[in-house]
Amino acid sequence: MENINLAHEIEERLPARALTIIEKAGRLAHARGERLYLVGGAVRDLLLDKPVLDIDLVLEGDAVALADELSQSENVKITLHKPFLTANLQYPDLSLDLTTARKESYARSGALPAVQPGTLKDDLFRRDFRINAMAVSLNQEDYGRLIDCHGGLDDLHNKLVRVLHEKSFIDDATRLWRAVRYEQRLDFDIEQGTQALLRCDLPMLKTISGDRIWYELECVFGEELPEKVLVRAAELGVLPYLHPQLSIGGRLAARFDEARRISLPQKPSTTLYMALLTFNLDAEAIERLIDYLKLDKMMSRTLRESQKIKALHEELSEEPLQPSAIYLHLHGYSEETLKTNLIACEPAGVRRNIQLYLDELRYVKTSLNGDDLIALGIKEGPSIKLLLGLLLDARLDGEVASREDEERLVKELFIRRNAI
């Protein structure tokens, strides 16, 4: 292996806050006779000269105890995962994971691993791909030294995503999704032998619980161009295991691109991406996905509501359609639901009407409220709600434009004609 030292890259590329924590953790580990390493994606990204997004530290020692010691003089929230010998440290401006170097074993395919303390070499071998199985020493005597036991550096040079062993996907089939995600994010290729294993081991996706698959999908939607991952997942046969009716047409990239445009300056939400991905499914398929992935109430609501608005496309495409009728059809639906249909529905008239609602109609309010109507002589009861609805319709359709207009309409309809 090449003698490579990344001390300079660490100092230049990691946030100053992270460097302070690493320096302190290294001192504490040294005092305890333990050894500390930067591992995984952070090492890969340092070598690729890419932004370091995740900071994972591995300790040949007791990571939970070290995390506790780190927290004693710091403003930090610690979340412990004792079965996995891991602590997450959430600082006000930074999050990192501190893990005991460990061995893993799988009682059955798809099960979460049983872990026990091990060496750094053990810890690197349990990882998903060779490019993620490298470490950098954070110890005083060899700070910055690259440790590459499995040829990760070669795969980086050759732009390959390769598993560490032939049972990798059998042990944990979520790696099928991760292989595609890393391939597309890094503009690499899944190595030929790994791709053969991937295709052979596709049925292992059935061994993974839906909530774990959903986590992988959330990671996909967090990518800069998630459609690239989804299209490739469809090509390799991974996507159909999410739902057999789910297919990627040529419109997905355009839909996701439009989602990014209308969401500026923020990124599109996971909810919007998921609703667009599943837009062409029927209501029964949506329910199966909600149940399988164990989606939360907000996500489930959006997927279901998108189906309901799809069923209204004929009514919403009528020309001309009064603003009050558009409001009646669309009021009460979430913004993500409306954006989904704005982007994905076919009829141009429907898109125009949804856009009008989003831009203008949803903000229309009456000047008068219930107390104002009572002050005008309207008796309390159902008539108040009815009258407020009529006033709103008149506002939407341009029949009234001021408080005075609304008062005049109330008197004409309900006082002078004794309609109330």
C-alpha positions in Angstrom: 0.0 0.0 0.0 1.1 3.5 -0.8 2.4 5.5 2.2 -0.1 8.3 2.2 -0.7 10.9 4.9 -3.8 13.0 4.9 -3.0 15.3 7.8 -2.9 18.4 5.6 -6.2 17.5 4.0 -7.8 17.0 7.4 -6.7 20.3 8.6 -7.8 22.1 5.4 -11.1 20.4 4.7 -12.7 19.5 8.0 -14.7 22.2 9.8 -12.8 24.0 12.6 -15.3 22.7 15.1 -14.7 19.1 14.0 -10.9 19.6 14.3 -11.3 20.8 17.9 -13.4 17.8 18.8 -11.1 15.4 17.1 -8.1 16.8 18.8 -9.7 16.5 22.2 -11.0 13.0 21.5 -7.5 12.0 20.4 -6.0 13.3 23.6 -8.5 11.5 25.8 -8.1 8.3 23.8 -4.4 8.4 24.2 -4.7 8.9 27.9 -6.9 5.9 28.1 -4.5 3.8 26.0 -7.0 3.6 23.1 -6.7 4.4 19.4 -8.9 6.7 17.3 -9.5 6.8 13.6 -11.5 8.7 11.0 -13.3 6.2 8.8 -15.6 5.6 5.9 -17.1 8.3 3.7 -15.1 11.1 5.2 -11.9 9.4 4.1 -13.3 8.6 0.7 -14.3 12.3 0.2 -11.0 13.6 1.5 -9.2 11.5 -1.2 -11.7 12.6 -3.9 -11.4 16.3 -2.9 -15.1 16.4 -2.3 -17.0 18.1 0.6 -16.9 16.0 3.8 -20.5 15.4 4.7 -20.3 12.8 7.4 -17.7 12.6 10.2 -17.5 9.0 11.6 -14.9 8.2 14.3 -13.9 4.6 15.3 -12.2 3.9 18.6 -10.3 0.8 19.4 -11.7 1.0 22.9 -14.9 2.0 24.7 -16.6 4.6 22.5 -19.6 5.1 24.8 -17.3 5.9 27.7 -15.2 8.3 25.6 -18.4 10.0 24.4 -19.4 10.5 28.0 -16.0 12.0 28.8 -16.2 14.3 25.8 -19.6 15.6 26.9 -18.6 16.6 30.4 -17.2 20.0 29.5 -19.2 20.5 26.2 -22.6 21.7 25.1 -23.5 18.4 23.4 -26.4 16.0 23.2 -25.5 12.4 23.2 -27.6 9.6 21.8 -26.4 6.2 22.7 -27.0 3.0 20.7 -25.4 0.6 23.1 -26.3 -2.6 21.2 -24.2 -1.2 18.3 -21.5 0.3 20.6 -22.2 3.7 19.1 -22.7 7.2 20.3 -24.0 10.1 18.3 -22.7 13.5 19.4 -24.9 16.4 18.5 -23.2 19.8 19.0 -25.0 23.0 18.2 -23.1 23.3 14.9 -22.0 19.7 14.2 -23.0 16.1 14.4 -20.6 13.1 14.5 -20.7 9.4 15.3 -18.2 7.8 17.6 -18.2 4.0 17.4 -16.3 1.2 19.1 -14.3 -0.8 16.5 -16.4 -3.9 16.1 -17.0 -7.3 14.5 -20.4 -8.1 13.1 -22.3 -11.3 12.5 -25.8 -11.9 11.0 -28.2 -14.4 12.5 -30.1 -14.4 9.2 -30.1 -12.5 6.0 -31.7 -9.1 6.4 -31.4 -9.1 10.2 -29.7 -6.3 12.0 -26.2 -7.5 12.9 -25.0 -8.7 16.3 -21.9 -6.8 17.2 -18.9 -7.2 19.6 -15.8 -5.2 20.1 -13.0 -5.8 17.7 -10.0 -4.2 16.0 -9.9 -1.5 13.3 -9.3 -4.3 10.8 -12.5 -6.0 11.9 -14.4 -2.8 11.7 -13.3 -2.0 8.1 -14.1 -5.5 6.9 -17.7 -5.1 8.0 -18.3 -2.1 5.7 -20.3 -2.1 2.5 -17.8 -1.2 -0.2 -14.0 -1.0 -0.6 -14.1 2.7 -1.2 -15.8 3.1 2.2 -13.5 0.7 4.0 -10.5 3.0 4.6 -9.4 4.9 7.7 -7.1 7.7 8.8 -5.2 7.6 12.1 -5.9 10.4 14.5 -3.3 9.2 16.9 -0.3 11.3 17.9 2.4 9.0 16.6 1.0 8.6 13.1 -1.6 11.3 12.7 -3.0 11.4 9.2 -1.7 8.0 8.0 -4.1 6.4 5.5 -5.0 2.8 6.3 -6.3 0.8 3.3 -6.6 -2.9 4.0 -9.0 -3.7 1.1 -7.9 -1.8 -2.0 -10.2 1.1 -1.6 -7.7 3.5 -3.0 -7.4 1.4 -6.2 -11.1 1.5 -6.6 -11.2 5.2 -6.2 -8.6 5.6 -8.9 -10.5 3.3 -11.2 -13.9 4.8 -10.3 -15.5 1.5 -9.1 -18.0 0.6 -6.4 -17.1 -2.9 -5.2 -18.3 -5.0 -2.3 -15.7 -6.5 0.2 -17.0 -10.1 -0.1 -19.5 -12.1 -2.1 -22.0 -12.4 0.8 -22.2 -8.7 1.3 -25.7 -8.2 -0.3 -26.9 -11.4 1.4 -25.9 -10.1 4.8 -27.5 -6.7 4.2 -29.6 -6.1 1.1 -29.9 -2.4 1.8 -26.4 -2.3 0.2 -28.1 -2.8 -3.1 -29.6 0.6 -2.9 -26.4 2.1 -1.5 -24.3 0.6 -4.4 -26.6 2.4 -6.9 -26.5 5.6 -4.9 -22.7 5.8 -4.6 -22.3 4.9 -8.2 -24.5 7.8 -9.4 -23.3 10.3 -6.8 -19.6 9.8 -7.6 -20.1 9.1 -11.3 -18.5 5.7 -10.8 -19.4 2.3 -12.1 -20.5 -0.7 -10.1 -17.7 -3.2 -10.6 -18.5 -6.1 -12.9 -18.4 -8.8 -10.3 -20.4 -6.7 -7.8 -23.0 -6.0 -10.4 -23.3 -9.7 -11.1 -23.8 -10.3 -7.3 -26.3 -7.4 -7.2 -28.5 -9.0 -9.9 -28.2 -12.4 -8.4 -29.1 -11.2 -4.9 -32.0 -8.9 -5.8 -34.5 -11.3 -4.0 -32.7 -10.5 -0.7 -34.5 -7.2 -0.7 -37.5 -9.1 0.5 -35.6 -9.9 3.8 -35.3 -6.1 4.7 -38.0 -4.4 6.7 -39.9 -1.6 5.0 -38.7 1.1 7.5 -35.1 0.3 6.6 -35.9 0.5 2.9 -37.5 3.8 3.5 -34.3 5.1 5.2 -32.4 4.2 2.0 -35.0 6.1 -0.1 -34.7 9.1 2.1 -31.0 9.0 1.4 -31.7 8.8 -2.3 -33.9 11.9 -2.1 -31.2 13.7 -0.3 -28.9 13.3 -3.3 -28.3 16.3 -5.6 -30.0 14.5 -8.5 -32.1 11.6 -7.0 -33.7 10.8 -10.4 -30.3 9.4 -11.6 -30.3 6.9 -8.7 -33.9 5.9 -9.3 -33.4 5.4 -13.1 -30.3 3.3 -12.5 -32.2 1.3 -9.8 -34.9 0.6 -12.3 -32.3 -0.5 -14.9 -30.7 -2.9 -12.4 -34.0 -4.3 -11.2 -33.8 -2.8 -7.7 -36.7 -0.4 -8.0 -39.4 -3.0 -8.7 -38.8 -4.6 -5.3 -40.1 -1.3 -3.8 -43.4 -2.0 -5.7 -43.9 -4.1 -8.8 -46.1 -1.4 -10.5 -43.5 1.3 -9.9 -41.7 2.2 -13.2 -39.6 5.1 -14.3 -40.8 6.8 -17.4 -39.0 9.5 -19.3 -40.9 12.2 -17.4 -39.3 11.6 -14.0 -36.2 13.7 -14.6 -38.3 16.6 -15.9 -40.7 16.3 -12.9 -37.8 16.3 -10.4 -36.1 19.2 -12.2 -39.4 21.2 -12.0 -39.7 20.3 -8.3 -36.2 21.8 -7.7 -37.2 24.9 -9.7 -40.4 25.7 -7.8 -38.8 24.9 -4.4 -36.0 27.4 -4.7 -34.2 28.6 -2.7 -34.7 25.4 -0.7 -34.3 21.8 -1.9 -37.5 19.9 -2.6 -38.8 18.0 0.4 -38.6 14.3 0.6 -42.4 14.3 0.6 -42.6 16.1 -2.8 -40.0 13.7 -4.3 -41.8 10.7 -3.0 -45.2 11.9 -4.2 -43.8 12.5 -7.7 -42.2 9.1 -7.8 -45.4 7.4 -6.9 -47.8 9.7 -8.8 -48.7 7.1 -11.5 -49.6 4.4 -9.0 -53.2 3.7 -8.2 -54.8 4.1 -4.7 -54.4 0.5 -3.8 -50.7 0.5 -4.6 -50.3 3.7 -2.6 -51.8 2.0 0.4 -49.6 -1.0 0.1 -46.5 1.3 -0.1 -47.7 3.3 3.0 -48.1 0.1 4.9 -44.8 -1.5 3.8 -42.6 1.5 4.3 -44.4 2.5 7.5 -44.7 6.1 6.3 -45.6 8.8 8.8 -48.9 10.6 8.8 -47.8 13.7 6.9 -46.2 11.6 4.1 -49.2 9.2 3.9 -51.6 12.1 3.8 -49.8 13.7 0.8 -49.7 10.4 -1.2 -53.4 9.8 -0.5 -54.4 13.4 -1.3 -52.4 13.3 -4.6 -54.7 10.5 -5.6 -57.8 12.4 -4.7 -56.8 15.4 -6.8 -55.9 13.1 -9.7 -59.6 12.1 -9.5 -60.6 15.7 -9.9 -58.6 16.4 -13.0 -61.7 16.3 -15.2 -63.6 18.9 -13.1 -60.5 21.0 -12.8 -59.9 21.1 -16.5 -63.2 22.6 -17.4 -63.0 26.0 -19.1 -63.9 28.5 -17.9 -63.9 27.6 -14.2 -64.9 30.2 -11.6 -62.2 31.0 -9.0 -64.7 30.0 -6.3 -65.1 26.6 -7.9 -61.3 26.1 -8.1 -61.1 27.1 -4.4 -63.8 24.7 -3.5 -61.9 21.8 -5.2 -58.5 22.6 -3.8 -58.9 24.2 -0.4 -57.7 22.0 2.5 -55.1 20.1 0.6 -51.4 20.4 1.6 -49.0 22.5 -0.4 -46.9 19.5 -1.3 -50.0 17.7 -2.6 -50.9 20.7 -4.8 -47.3 21.0 -6.0 -47.2 17.3 -6.9 -50.3 17.7 -9.2 -49.0 21.0 -10.6 -45.9 19.2 -11.7 -47.1 15.8 -12.7 -50.7 16.2 -14.1 -51.1 16.2 -17.8 -54.0 18.6 -18.6 -52.7 22.1 -19.0 -56.0 23.6 -17.7 -55.6 21.7 -14.4 -52.1 23.0 -14.0 -53.2 26.6 -14.7 -56.0 26.3 -12.1 -53.7 24.8 -9.5 -51.1 27.5 -10.1 -53.8 30.2 -9.8 -54.9 28.7 -6.4 -51.3 28.5 -5.2 -50.4 32.0 -6.3 -53.6 33.9 -5.5 -56.8 32.2 -4.4 -55.6 30.5 -1.2 -54.7 33.9 0.2 -58.1 35.5 -0.4 -60.0 36.4 2.8 -63.2 38.2 3.6 -63.0 41.5 5.4 -66.0 40.6 7.6 -65.9 37.9 10.3 -68.6 36.3 12.4 -68.6 39.1 15.0 -69.1 41.6 12.2 -72.1 39.7 10.8 -73.7 39.6 14.3 -73.1 43.3 14.6 -75.0 43.7 11.3 -78.0 41.9 12.8 -77.4 38.3 11.7 -78.4 35.8 14.3 -75.8 33.4 15.7 -76.1 29.9 14.2 -75.5 28.0 10.9 -76.3 31.1 8.9 -73.1 32.8 10.0 -71.0 30.0 8.4 -73.2 30.0 5.3 -72.9 33.7 4.8 -69.2 33.8 5.3 -68.9 31.1 2.6 -71.0 33.2 0.2 -68.9 36.3 1.0 -65.7 34.4 0.3 -67.1 33.1 -3.0 -68.0 36.7 -3.9 -64.5 37.8 -3.1 -62.9 35.1 -5.1 -65.1 35.8 -8.1 -64.5 39.5 -8.0 -68.1 40.4 -7.1 -67.0 42.4 -4.0 -63.7 44.1 -3.5 -64.0 45.9 -0.1 -65.5 45.8 3.3 -68.2 48.2 2.2 -69.0 45.9 -0.7 -69.3 42.9 1.7 -71.6 44.8 4.0 -73.8 45.9 1.1 -74.0 42.3 -0.1 -75.0 41.1 3.4 -77.8 43.7 3.6 -79.1 43.0 0.1 -79.2 39.2 0.5 -80.1 38.7 4.1 -81.5 41.8 5.8 -83.6 43.5 3.1 -84.9 40.3 1.8 -85.3 38.7 5.2 -83.4 35.7 4.1 -82.0 35.0 7.6 
